[in-house]
Amino acid sequence: MLGWMDDEALYRTLTTGRATYWSRSRKEHWVKGATSGHRQWVREVRLDCDGDAVLVSVDQDGPACHTGTRTCFDADLLPASVGPRS
């Protein structure tokens, strides 16, 4: 899945071992699985080379996606042109 984190969400994720995100629509932090039971137990957190994105590897209890699927990225693959750009 893809989620937003601010500094506080990252801090909570690192200190609790539970994936915590920032809801842009509700303007509040939320812990994945707090209401659904589909918890994410943090295994590792990696920072990208620019320091503006994190990759959180988790052990997932139940589905990760709100649609009830294991992943949010199981929809159709979008076509992409192959070959050198001009």
Chimera marker file (.cmm) of the C-alpha trace (Angstrom):
<marker_set name="trace">
<marker id="1" x="0.000" y="0.000" z="0.000" r="1" g="1" b="0" radius="0.5"/>
<marker id="2" x="0.987" y="3.622" z="-0.200" r="1" g="1" b="0" radius="0.5"/>
<marker id="3" x="0.530" y="5.962" z="2.732" r="1" g="1" b="0" radius="0.5"/>
<marker id="4" x="1.604" y="9.398" z="3.821" r="1" g="1" b="0" radius="0.5"/>
<marker id="5" x="3.893" y="10.027" z="6.782" r="1" g="1" b="0" radius="0.5"/>
<marker id="6" x="4.955" y="13.210" z="8.452" r="1" g="1" b="0" radius="0.5"/>
<marker id="7" x="7.798" y="13.414" z="10.994" r="1" g="1" b="0" radius="0.5"/>
<marker id="8" x="5.477" y="12.411" z="13.845" r="1" g="1" b="0" radius="0.5"/>
<marker id="9" x="4.103" y="9.376" z="11.966" r="1" g="1" b="0" radius="0.5"/>
<marker id="10" x="7.638" y="8.226" z="11.201" r="1" g="1" b="0" radius="0.5"/>
<marker id="11" x="8.662" y="8.709" z="14.829" r="1" g="1" b="0" radius="0.5"/>
<marker id="12" x="5.661" y="6.682" z="16.029" r="1" g="1" b="0" radius="0.5"/>
<marker id="13" x="6.384" y="3.970" z="13.467" r="1" g="1" b="0" radius="0.5"/>
<marker id="14" x="10.003" y="3.686" z="14.581" r="1" g="1" b="0" radius="0.5"/>
<marker id="15" x="9.269" y="3.744" z="18.316" r="1" g="1" b="0" radius="0.5"/>
<marker id="16" x="6.171" y="1.509" z="18.446" r="1" g="1" b="0" radius="0.5"/>
<marker id="17" x="6.880" y="-1.010" z="15.697" r="1" g="1" b="0" radius="0.5"/>
<marker id="18" x="3.387" y="-0.386" z="14.295" r="1" g="1" b="0" radius="0.5"/>
<marker id="19" x="2.988" y="1.351" z="10.932" r="1" g="1" b="0" radius="0.5"/>
<marker id="20" x="1.546" y="4.812" z="11.572" r="1" g="1" b="0" radius="0.5"/>
<marker id="21" x="0.432" y="7.171" z="8.815" r="1" g="1" b="0" radius="0.5"/>
<marker id="22" x="-0.886" y="10.693" z="8.328" r="1" g="1" b="0" radius="0.5"/>
<marker id="23" x="-4.394" y="10.977" z="6.896" r="1" g="1" b="0" radius="0.5"/>
<marker id="24" x="-4.473" y="14.003" z="4.625" r="1" g="1" b="0" radius="0.5"/>
<marker id="25" x="-8.272" y="13.910" z="4.431" r="1" g="1" b="0" radius="0.5"/>
<marker id="26" x="-8.946" y="13.500" z="8.176" r="1" g="1" b="0" radius="0.5"/>
<marker id="27" x="-5.908" y="15.557" z="9.233" r="1" g="1" b="0" radius="0.5"/>
<marker id="28" x="-4.892" y="13.023" z="11.874" r="1" g="1" b="0" radius="0.5"/>
<marker id="29" x="-2.491" y="10.162" z="12.468" r="1" g="1" b="0" radius="0.5"/>
<marker id="30" x="-3.744" y="6.609" z="12.165" r="1" g="1" b="0" radius="0.5"/>
<marker id="31" x="-2.231" y="3.261" z="13.019" r="1" g="1" b="0" radius="0.5"/>
<marker id="32" x="-2.809" y="0.679" z="10.301" r="1" g="1" b="0" radius="0.5"/>
<marker id="33" x="-5.191" y="-1.934" z="11.664" r="1" g="1" b="0" radius="0.5"/>
<marker id="34" x="-6.392" y="0.021" z="14.712" r="1" g="1" b="0" radius="0.5"/>
<marker id="35" x="-10.010" y="-0.378" z="13.590" r="1" g="1" b="0" radius="0.5"/>
<marker id="36" x="-9.828" y="-3.139" z="10.975" r="1" g="1" b="0" radius="0.5"/>
<marker id="37" x="-7.476" y="-5.490" z="12.808" r="1" g="1" b="0" radius="0.5"/>
<marker id="38" x="-5.308" y="-5.684" z="9.669" r="1" g="1" b="0" radius="0.5"/>
<marker id="39" x="-2.173" y="-4.584" z="11.465" r="1" g="1" b="0" radius="0.5"/>
<marker id="40" x="1.252" y="-3.891" z="10.035" r="1" g="1" b="0" radius="0.5"/>
<marker id="41" x="4.173" y="-4.968" z="12.205" r="1" g="1" b="0" radius="0.5"/>
<marker id="42" x="7.293" y="-3.096" z="11.107" r="1" g="1" b="0" radius="0.5"/>
<marker id="43" x="10.273" y="-5.213" z="10.070" r="1" g="1" b="0" radius="0.5"/>
<marker id="44" x="12.508" y="-2.472" z="8.676" r="1" g="1" b="0" radius="0.5"/>
<marker id="45" x="12.386" y="1.120" z="7.508" r="1" g="1" b="0" radius="0.5"/>
<marker id="46" x="14.590" y="2.454" z="4.720" r="1" g="1" b="0" radius="0.5"/>
<marker id="47" x="15.138" y="6.072" z="3.710" r="1" g="1" b="0" radius="0.5"/>
<marker id="48" x="15.597" y="6.883" z="0.020" r="1" g="1" b="0" radius="0.5"/>
<marker id="49" x="18.654" y="8.701" z="-1.381" r="1" g="1" b="0" radius="0.5"/>
<marker id="50" x="16.936" y="12.122" z="-1.268" r="1" g="1" b="0" radius="0.5"/>
<marker id="51" x="15.573" y="11.655" z="2.231" r="1" g="1" b="0" radius="0.5"/>
<marker id="52" x="12.030" y="12.409" z="1.094" r="1" g="1" b="0" radius="0.5"/>
<marker id="53" x="10.511" y="8.920" z="0.985" r="1" g="1" b="0" radius="0.5"/>
<marker id="54" x="10.574" y="5.851" z="3.200" r="1" g="1" b="0" radius="0.5"/>
<marker id="55" x="10.030" y="2.203" z="2.429" r="1" g="1" b="0" radius="0.5"/>
<marker id="56" x="8.451" y="0.344" z="5.331" r="1" g="1" b="0" radius="0.5"/>
<marker id="57" x="8.663" y="-3.451" z="5.189" r="1" g="1" b="0" radius="0.5"/>
<marker id="58" x="6.004" y="-5.056" z="7.357" r="1" g="1" b="0" radius="0.5"/>
<marker id="59" x="4.493" y="-8.322" z="8.459" r="1" g="1" b="0" radius="0.5"/>
<marker id="60" x="0.860" y="-7.851" z="7.479" r="1" g="1" b="0" radius="0.5"/>
<marker id="61" x="-2.097" y="-9.287" z="9.424" r="1" g="1" b="0" radius="0.5"/>
<marker id="62" x="-4.919" y="-9.682" z="6.902" r="1" g="1" b="0" radius="0.5"/>
<marker id="63" x="-5.346" y="-7.588" z="3.761" r="1" g="1" b="0" radius="0.5"/>
<marker id="64" x="-3.411" y="-4.365" z="3.311" r="1" g="1" b="0" radius="0.5"/>
<marker id="65" x="-5.897" y="-2.688" z="0.975" r="1" g="1" b="0" radius="0.5"/>
<marker id="66" x="-9.240" y="-1.177" z="1.975" r="1" g="1" b="0" radius="0.5"/>
<marker id="67" x="-10.798" y="-3.278" z="-0.826" r="1" g="1" b="0" radius="0.5"/>
<marker id="68" x="-9.905" y="-6.440" z="1.085" r="1" g="1" b="0" radius="0.5"/>
<marker id="69" x="-7.016" y="-7.526" z="-1.138" r="1" g="1" b="0" radius="0.5"/>
<marker id="70" x="-3.490" y="-8.419" z="-0.054" r="1" g="1" b="0" radius="0.5"/>
<marker id="71" x="-1.992" y="-5.419" z="-1.847" r="1" g="1" b="0" radius="0.5"/>
<marker id="72" x="-3.226" y="-2.084" z="-3.175" r="1" g="1" b="0" radius="0.5"/>
<marker id="73" x="-1.195" y="-2.635" z="-6.342" r="1" g="1" b="0" radius="0.5"/>
<marker id="74" x="-2.881" y="-5.680" z="-7.883" r="1" g="1" b="0" radius="0.5"/>
<marker id="75" x="-4.956" y="-3.792" z="-10.467" r="1" g="1" b="0" radius="0.5"/>
<marker id="76" x="-4.231" y="-3.952" z="-14.176" r="1" g="1" b="0" radius="0.5"/>
<marker id="77" x="-0.719" y="-3.138" z="-15.293" r="1" g="1" b="0" radius="0.5"/>
<marker id="78" x="-0.627" y="0.126" z="-17.233" r="1" g="1" b="0" radius="0.5"/>
<marker id="79" x="1.040" y="0.022" z="-20.651" r="1" g="1" b="0" radius="0.5"/>
<marker id="80" x="4.378" y="1.763" z="-20.982" r="1" g="1" b="0" radius="0.5"/>
<marker id="81" x="6.372" y="2.428" z="-24.088" r="1" g="1" b="0" radius="0.5"/>
<marker id="82" x="9.531" y="0.387" z="-24.302" r="1" g="1" b="0" radius="0.5"/>
<marker id="83" x="12.749" y="1.596" z="-25.827" r="1" g="1" b="0" radius="0.5"/>
<marker id="84" x="14.966" y="4.656" z="-25.795" r="1" g="1" b="0" radius="0.5"/>
<marker id="85" x="13.478" y="8.114" z="-25.349" r="1" g="1" b="0" radius="0.5"/>
<marker id="86" x="14.114" y="10.664" z="-28.018" r="1" g="1" b="0" radius="0.5"/>
<link id1="1" id2="2" r="1" g="1" b="0" radius="0.2"/>
<link id1="2" id2="3" r="1" g="1" b="0" radius="0.2"/>
<link id1="3" id2="4" r="1" g="1" b="0" radius="0.2"/>
<link id1="4" id2="5" r="1" g="1" b="0" radius="0.2"/>
<link id1="5" id2="6" r="1" g="1" b="0" radius="0.2"/>
<link id1="6" id2="7" r="1" g="1" b="0" radius="0.2"/>
<link id1="7" id2="8" r="1" g="1" b="0" radius="0.2"/>
<link id1="8" id2="9" r="1" g="1" b="0" radius="0.2"/>
<link id1="9" id2="10" r="1" g="1" b="0" radius="0.2"/>
<link id1="10" id2="11" r="1" g="1" b="0" radius="0.2"/>
<link id1="11" id2="12" r="1" g="1" b="0" radius="0.2"/>
<link id1="12" id2="13" r="1" g="1" b="0" radius="0.2"/>
<link id1="13" id2="14" r="1" g="1" b="0" radius="0.2"/>
<link id1="14" id2="15" r="1" g="1" b="0" radius="0.2"/>
<link id1="15" id2="16" r="1" g="1" b="0" radius="0.2"/>
<link id1="16" id2="17" r="1" g="1" b="0" radius="0.2"/>
<link id1="17" id2="18" r="1" g="1" b="0" radius="0.2"/>
<link id1="18" id2="19" r="1" g="1" b="0" radius="0.2"/>
<link id1="19" id2="20" r="1" g="1" b="0" radius="0.2"/>
<link id1="20" id2="21" r="1" g="1" b="0" radius="0.2"/>
<link id1="21" id2="22" r="1" g="1" b="0" radius="0.2"/>
<link id1="22" id2="23" r="1" g="1" b="0" radius="0.2"/>
<link id1="23" id2="24" r="1" g="1" b="0" radius="0.2"/>
<link id1="24" id2="25" r="1" g="1" b="0" radius="0.2"/>
<link id1="25" id2="26" r="1" g="1" b="0" radius="0.2"/>
<link id1="26" id2="27" r="1" g="1" b="0" radius="0.2"/>
<link id1="27" id2="28" r="1" g="1" b="0" radius="0.2"/>
<link id1="28" id2="29" r="1" g="1" b="0" radius="0.2"/>
<link id1="29" id2="30" r="1" g="1" b="0" radius="0.2"/>
<link id1="30" id2="31" r="1" g="1" b="0" radius="0.2"/>
<link id1="31" id2="32" r="1" g="1" b="0" radius="0.2"/>
<link id1="32" id2="33" r="1" g="1" b="0" radius="0.2"/>
<link id1="33" id2="34" r="1" g="1" b="0" radius="0.2"/>
<link id1="34" id2="35" r="1" g="1" b="0" radius="0.2"/>
<link id1="35" id2="36" r="1" g="1" b="0" radius="0.2"/>
<link id1="36" id2="37" r="1" g="1" b="0" radius="0.2"/>
<link id1="37" id2="38" r="1" g="1" b="0" radius="0.2"/>
<link id1="38" id2="39" r="1" g="1" b="0" radius="0.2"/>
<link id1="39" id2="40" r="1" g="1" b="0" radius="0.2"/>
<link id1="40" id2="41" r="1" g="1" b="0" radius="0.2"/>
<link id1="41" id2="42" r="1" g="1" b="0" radius="0.2"/>
<link id1="42" id2="43" r="1" g="1" b="0" radius="0.2"/>
<link id1="43" id2="44" r="1" g="1" b="0" radius="0.2"/>
<link id1="44" id2="45" r="1" g="1" b="0" radius="0.2"/>
<link id1="45" id2="46" r="1" g="1" b="0" radius="0.2"/>
<link id1="46" id2="47" r="1" g="1" b="0" radius="0.2"/>
<link id1="47" id2="48" r="1" g="1" b="0" radius="0.2"/>
<link id1="48" id2="49" r="1" g="1" b="0" radius="0.2"/>
<link id1="49" id2="50" r="1" g="1" b="0" radius="0.2"/>
<link id1="50" id2="51" r="1" g="1" b="0" radius="0.2"/>
<link id1="51" id2="52" r="1" g="1" b="0" radius="0.2"/>
<link id1="52" id2="53" r="1" g="1" b="0" radius="0.2"/>
<link id1="53" id2="54" r="1" g="1" b="0" radius="0.2"/>
<link id1="54" id2="55" r="1" g="1" b="0" radius="0.2"/>
<link id1="55" id2="56" r="1" g="1" b="0" radius="0.2"/>
<link id1="56" id2="57" r="1" g="1" b="0" radius="0.2"/>
<link id1="57" id2="58" r="1" g="1" b="0" radius="0.2"/>
<link id1="58" id2="59" r="1" g="1" b="0" radius="0.2"/>
<link id1="59" id2="60" r="1" g="1" b="0" radius="0.2"/>
<link id1="60" id2="61" r="1" g="1" b="0" radius="0.2"/>
<link id1="61" id2="62" r="1" g="1" b="0" radius="0.2"/>
<link id1="62" id2="63" r="1" g="1" b="0" radius="0.2"/>
<link id1="63" id2="64" r="1" g="1" b="0" radius="0.2"/>
<link id1="64" id2="65" r="1" g="1" b="0" radius="0.2"/>
<link id1="65" id2="66" r="1" g="1" b="0" radius="0.2"/>
<link id1="66" id2="67" r="1" g="1" b="0" radius="0.2"/>
<link id1="67" id2="68" r="1" g="1" b="0" radius="0.2"/>
<link id1="68" id2="69" r="1" g="1" b="0" radius="0.2"/>
<link id1="69" id2="70" r="1" g="1" b="0" radius="0.2"/>
<link id1="70" id2="71" r="1" g="1" b="0" radius="0.2"/>
<link id1="71" id2="72" r="1" g="1" b="0" radius="0.2"/>
<link id1="72" id2="73" r="1" g="1" b="0" radius="0.2"/>
<link id1="73" id2="74" r="1" g="1" b="0" radius="0.2"/>
<link id1="74" id2="75" r="1" g="1" b="0" radius="0.2"/>
<link id1="75" id2="76" r="1" g="1" b="0" radius="0.2"/>
<link id1="76" id2="77" r="1" g="1" b="0" radius="0.2"/>
<link id1="77" id2="78" r="1" g="1" b="0" radius="0.2"/>
<link id1="78" id2="79" r="1" g="1" b="0" radius="0.2"/>
<link id1="79" id2="80" r="1" g="1" b="0" radius="0.2"/>
<link id1="80" id2="81" r="1" g="1" b="0" radius="0.2"/>
<link id1="81" id2="82" r="1" g="1" b="0" radius="0.2"/>
<link id1="82" id2="83" r="1" g="1" b="0" radius="0.2"/>
<link id1="83" id2="84" r="1" g="1" b="0" radius="0.2"/>
<link id1="84" id2="85" r="1" g="1" b="0" radius="0.2"/>
<link id1="85" id2="86" r="1" g="1" b="0" radius="0.2"/>
</marker_set>
